[in-house]
Amino acid sequence: MQDKQKLTHLDEKGQARMVDVSEKSHTEREARAMAVITMLPETLKMIVEGKHKKGDVMATARIAGIMAAKRTPDLIPMCHPLMLTSVKVDLVPNEEKSCVEIVAICKLVGQTGVEMEALTAASTAALTLYDMCKAVDKGMTINQVQLLEKKGGKSGYWKKEAL
């Protein structure tokens, strides 16, 4: 964290508040986030081959991620309701690592960023995969939930550095 930065969701007394964005300019904003859900190879094979008795698990997770992005302010107390212009959730099976890699991209033209919406979309898609497959694989793990990139706004462009 940079020395001069402060927590914007706290007032001078340290009390939680919603940030006033009324003076901010409307700019194009985008955020990309990810999550990874690791599972048994047999579970991944069942998903990839479409043999899950609950149906198309990947499509359900994708829709859940999109819906979650739209409902982020209902889940995260200080998030502003946003007029999202695009939400994309991609789920990519990785047989070598026995996981599904999820990337969510959210866009809008507005006065505040969409990082929380992208993070909510990616993590909810992973949670949905877990929910739909827990009967056959309770040991699945969700990890690497993180912001990968953001564009727009006062702070401009940011990208996570490779480890």
LOKOLNU-39462 format. One record per atom (N, C-alpha, C, O, CB): x negated, y negated, z negated. Coordinates in steps of 0.1 Angstrom, whole numbers, plus 2048, in hexadecimal, padded with zeros to 3 digits. Atoms other than C-alpha are relative to their C-alpha. Glycine has a CB too. Layout:
% LOKOLNU-39462
XYZ
...
This chain:
% LOKOLNU-39462
7F880C800
800800800
7F77F4800
7ED7F37F9
80A8007F4
80880C7FF
7F37DE809
8027F77F3
80C7F87EC
8047F780C
80080880C
7EB7C67EC
80C7F67FF
8127F57F4
7F37F97FE
7F680B800
8047AB7F5
80F805801
8187FD800
7FD7F680B
7F27FB7FE
8227C27FB
8078027F3
8008047E8
80080D808
7F87FD80C
83E7C57E2
80C808803
81080A80F
8047F27F9
7F47F87FE
85C7DB7DD
80B7F7803
80F7EF7FA
80280A7F4
7F580A7FC
8787C97F0
80D8047F9
8167FB7F9
80180080F
7F37FC806
8947DC7DE
8007FD7F1
8098027EA
80280F803
80080480E
88A7CD7BD
8007F17FF
7F97EB807
7F48067F8
80080E801
8927AA7B2
7F57FB7F6
7ED8047F2
80E7FA7FB
80A806809
87C79379C
8008077F3
7F58077EC
8017F17FF
7FF7FA80D
8887A577D
7FE80F801
7FF8167F7
80E7FD7FA
8027F27FE
8817C878C
80D808801
80D814800
7F98057F4
7F37F97FE
8A67D0791
80280380F
7FF7FC818
80B7F77FB
7FD7FB7F2
8B27E37B0
8097F6806
8137F1800
80680E7FF
7F78097F8
8C27CE7CB
7FF80580F
7F680B813
7FB7F27FF
8007FE7F2
8CB7D17EF
7F97F3807
7FC7E8803
80F802806
80880A7FA
8B37BC805
80A7F7808
8127FD810
7F5805808
7F98097F8
8C379D815
7F97FF80D
7EE7F980E
8027F27F9
8068007F3
8BD7A183A
8067F5809
8047F5815
80080D807
7F980A7F8
8D3784846
7F87F6808
7FC7F2812
80A7F87F7
8098097F9
8B676E850
7F780780A
7F0800812
7F77F87F6
8097F87F7
8A478A863
8057FF80F
8127FE811
7FE80E7FC
7FC8007F2
8A478A889
80580E804
8018187FF
7F57FB809
7FC7F47FA
8B67A489D
7F580580A
7F27FD813
80E7FF807
80A7FB7F7
89B7B98AD
80380F803
80A8167FB
7F27FE7FA
7FF7F27FD
8997DB8BE
7F78087F6
7EC8047F3
7FB80380E
8077F880A
88F7F58A3
80180E803
80C813808
8057FC7F2
8007F27FD
8868198A5
7F88077F5
7EE8027F1
7FB80480E
8087F8809
87A83488C
80180E804
80B813809
8057FE7F1
8017F27FD
86E857891
7FB8077F3
7F18037ED
7F680380C
8037F880C
86E870874
80080F802
80681380D
8097FC7F4
8007F27FE
86889586F
8038087F4
8028027E9
7F3804806
7FF7F680B
86F8B3859
7FD80D806
7FF80F812
80E8007F9
8047F37FB
8638D785C
80780A7F6
8068087EA
7F1802801
7FB7F5809
8768F684F
7F980D804
7FA811810
810800802
8087F47FE
86191584C
80980C7FB
81080B7F1
7F38007F9
7F87F5804
87293784B
7F980D804
7EF80D80A
80E7FF808
8057F37FC
86D95C850
801801810
80A7FC816
80880C7FA
8007FE7F2
864966874
80E806805
812802810
7F5809805
7F37FA7FC
88497B876
80C7F6800
8147F6808
80480C7F6
7F680A801
89995D86C
7FF7F780C
8097F4813
7FF7F87F3
8028097F4
88A947887
80480780D
80A801815
7F17FC801
7FD7F87F4
88E9638A1
810800801
8157FF80C
7FB80E7FF
7F27FF800
8B3966897
8067F2805
80F7F280D
8068037F2
7FB80D7FC
8B894089C
7FD7FE80F
8067FA816
7F97F57F8
8048027F2
8A593E8BD
808808809
80B804814
7F1803801
7F87F77F7
8B795C8CC
80F7FE7FF
817804806
7FD80E7FC
7F1803801
8D994D8C1
80880C7FA
81480D7FD
8057FD80D
7F97F5805
8E296C8AD
8057FE7F2
8098087EB
7F680C7FF
7FA80380D
8ED95B88D
80F801801
8157FB80A
7FB7F27FB
7F27FE7FF
910964885
8087F37FE
8147F2801
80580A7F5
7F980D802
91894087C
8007F780D
8067EC80D
7F97F87F5
8018077F3
9119358A0
7F37F9803
7E97FD7FE
80C7F6800
80C8077FB
8F991C8AF
7FB7F77F4
7FF7EC7F2
8037F780C
80580680C
8E5913890
7F97F3804
7FA7E97FC
7F68097F9
80780B7FC
8CF8FA8A3
8097F4803
8077E9800
7F780380C
7F680B7FC
8ED8E68B1
8067FB7F4
8087EF7F3
80A80680A
7FA80480C
8FD8E588F
7F77F77F8
7FB7EC7F3
80480B7F7
80A808807
8DD8D787F
7FE7F3807
7FC7E9801
7F38087FF
80280C7F9
8D98BE89B
80B7F67FD
8097EA7FB
7FF80380F
7F5808803
8FC8B1896
8007FB7F2
8037EF7EF
80D808803
80080480E
8F88B0870
7F57F57FF
7F87EB7F7
7FC80C7F7
80A80B800
8D889B875
8057F3805
8037E87FF
7F4804807
7FA80C7FA
8EA88288B
80A7FA7F7
80A7EE7F5
80680380E
7F6804809
907880874
7FA7F97F3
7FF7EF7EE
80A80B7FC
80780580C
8F087B856
7FA7F2802
7FB7E97F9
7F580A7FB
80680D7FD
8DE85E867
80A7F57FF
8087EA7F9
7F980080E
7F580A800
8FF84C86B
8067FE7F2
80C7F37EF
80B805809
7FA80180E
908852846
7F57FC7F6
7F77FD7EA
80680D7FC
80B803809
8E6848837
8047F67F5
8007F97E9
7F47FB808
7FD80980B
8F382A824
80A8057F5
80B8007EA
8067F3805
7F87F980A
90C841813
7F88097F6
7FD80C7EB
80B809807
8097F7808
8EF856805
7F57F87F9
7F17FC7EE
7FA80A809
80B808806
8D383C7FF
8067F37FC
8097EB805
7F47FF80B
7F880B805
8E18217E9
7FC7F2806
8067EA808
7FD7FF7F2
80380E7FC
8CE8027F6
7FF7FF810
7FA7F4815
7F37FC7FA
8008007F1
8D080B81C
80C7F8805
8177F9800
80080E806
7F68087F9
8E37F3832
808809809
802811810
7FA7F4807
7F97F97F6
8FF801847
7FB7FA80E
7FB7EE810
8107FE7FF
8068047F3
8F180086B
80880580B
80F80F80B
7F1805801
7F97FD7F3
8FF80088E
7F5807808
7EF801811
8067F4807
80A7F87F8
8E881C89C
80480080E
810802812
7FF80E7FA
7FD7FF7F2
8E581C8C1
7FC80D806
801811811
7F97F5808
8057F27FC
8D483E8C4
7FB8087F4
7F48027EC
7F67FE80B
8067F680A
8CD85C8AE
7FE80D808
80781280E
80A8027F4
8047F47F9
8BA8798BD
7FA8097F5
7F18057EE
7F77FE80C
8067F6809
8B28998A9
7FB80C809
80481280F
80A8047F5
8057F57F9
89B8B28B9
7FB80B7F7
7F48087ED
7F47FC80A
8057F4808
8958D58AA
7F8809809
7FE80E813
80D8077F9
8097F87F7
8788E88B8
7FB80C7F8
7F480A7EE
7F47F8805
8057F4807
87290C8AD
7F1802803
7EC80080E
80880D804
80E7FD7FE
84D9148A7
7FE80E7FB
7FD8107EE
7F77F57F8
8017F2804
84993A8A7
7F38037F9
7F280B7F0
80280980C
80D7FE805
82493889F
7FF7FD7F1
7F98037E9
7F57F7807
80080480E
82B92687E
80D8047F9
80E8027ED
7FF7F17FF
7F37FB805
84D936879
8087F57F9
80C7F57ED
7FE80B7F6
7F980B805
85F915875
8087F980B
8067FC817
7F67F67F9
7FA8097F7
8758FC885
7FC7F27FD
7FD7ED7F1
8108017FF
80580E802
8668D988A
80B7F7805
8107F8810
7F37FE808
7F58097FD
8808BE889
7FB7F1801
7F47ED7F9
80B8007F5
80480F7FE
87B89A897
80D7F9803
8157FC80B
7F67FF80B
7F58097FF
89587F893
7FC7F2804
7F27ED7FF
8098007F3
80380E7FB
89585E8A6
80D7F87FF
8177FC804
7FA80080F
7F5809801
8AC84289D
7FD7F2805
7F17ED804
8057FE7F1
80280D7FA
8B08218AF
80C7F77FE
8177FB7FB
7FE801810
7F680B801
8C38008AC
7FA7F3804
7EE7F1806
8078007F2
80480E7FF
8C27DB8B3
8077FA7F3
8137FA7F2
8057F980D
7FB80680C
8C67CB891
7F67F97F7
7EB7F67FC
80680C7F8
80880880A
8B87BA872
7F88087F6
7F08027EE
8097F67F9
8087F8809
8A97D7860
7FD80E806
804812810
8088037F2
8057F47F9
8977F7868
80880D7FE
81280D7F6
7F28037FA
7F87F3800
8A381B86D
7F880B7FB
7FB8177FE
80580280E
8097F6806
88882E85A
80880A7F8
8078167F9
7F57FA7F8
7F97F7809
8A083C840
80A808808
80D814804
8087F77F6
7F77F87F8
8B984785B
7F980B807
7FE816807
8077F780A
8087F67FA
89E85A86D
7FC80B7F6
7FD8177F9
7F47FA807
8047F780B
89286A84D
80C8097FB
80B8157F9
7F97F97F4
7F47F9804
8B5873843
80580A80B
809815807
80C7F67FD
7FC7F77F5
8BD882865
7F780D800
7FC818801
7FF7F980E
8097F57FF
89E898865
80180A7F4
8028167F5
7F17FB800
7FF7F880C
8A28A4841
80E807800
80E8137FB
7FE7F87F3
7F37FA800
8C78AB845
80180B80A
807815808
80B7F5803
8017F57F6
8C18BF865
7F980D7FA
7FE8187FB
7F97FC80D
8077F5806
8A88D4851
8098077F5
8098137F4
7F37FB7F9
7F77FB80A
8C18D8834
80B808806
80F812800
8057F57F7
7F67F97F9
8DB8E384C
7FB80E805
803818804
8067F880C
8057F37FC
8C58FE85A
7FF8097F4
8028157F5
7F27FE807
8017F880C
8BE90A837
80E8057FC
80F8117F9
7FA7F77F4
7F37FC805
8E390A82E
80680B809
80C815804
80A7F4801
7FA7F67F7
8EC91E84D
7F980E800
7FE818804
8007FB80E
8087F37FF
8D0938849
7FC8057F2
7F680F7F1
7F37FD807
8047FC80D
8CD93B823
80580E7FC
7FF8157F4
8057F67F6
7FB7F2803
8E195C823
7F680A804
7F58157FE
80D802807
8097F67FB
8C596D836
7F17FC7FC
7E88047FD
80080180F
80E805803
8A695882A
8017F57F5
8007E97F9
7F97FC80C
80080A80B
8A8947808
7F37F97FD
7F27EF7F7
8058067F3
80D806803
883940808
7FB7F680A
7EF7F280A
7F680C800
80480B7F6
883926824
7FB7F47F8
8007F17ED
80C7FC809
80580C806
87090781C
8017F4809
7FE7F5815
7F18017FB
80080D7F8
8758E3828
7F57F77FB
7F37F57EF
80E7F97FE
80B809804
8578CD828
7FC7F680C
8037F6816
7F38097FD
80580A7F6
8448B283B
80A7F6804
80A7F080F
7FB80780C
7F680B7FD
86289A839
7F87F37FF
7F37EF7F5
80C8007F6
80880C800
85187A844
8047F780C
8097FC816
7F1804801
7FF8097F5
85385B859
7F4801809
7E8802804
8017F17FB
80B7FE7F7
83E85F878
7FC7F3807
7F07F080A
80380A80B
80380C7F9
84283D889
80C7F77FF
8187FB7FD
7FE80480F
7F680A800
85681D888
7FC7F5809
7F17F180A
8047FB7F2
80280B7F7
85A8018A1
80A7F57FD
8157F77F9
80180480F
7F780B801
8687DE89F
8007F97F2
7FA7FE7E9
80E804803
7FF80780C
8707C5885
7F47F77FD
7EB7F7804
8038097F4
80A809804
85A7AD872
7F28077FF
7E8801802
8037F97F3
80C7F9803
8407C7869
7FB80780D
7EF80C80D
80180B7F6
8057FB7F3
83E7D388E
7FF80F800
8078167FB
7F37FA803
8027F17FD
8307F5898
7F78067F5
7EE8007F0
7F980180D
8077F880A
82480F87F
80180F805
80B814809
8067FF7F2
8017F27FD
819833886
7F88077F5
7ED8027F1
7FA80280E
8087F980A
80E84D86D
7F3805806
7F380A811
80980C7FB
80D7FB7FC
7EA85586F
7FF80F7FF
8048157F6
7F57F97F8
8017F1801
7E1879877
7F78037F4
7ED7FC7F1
7F980580E
8087FC80B
7D388C85A
7F3806804
7EB80B7FB
8088097F7
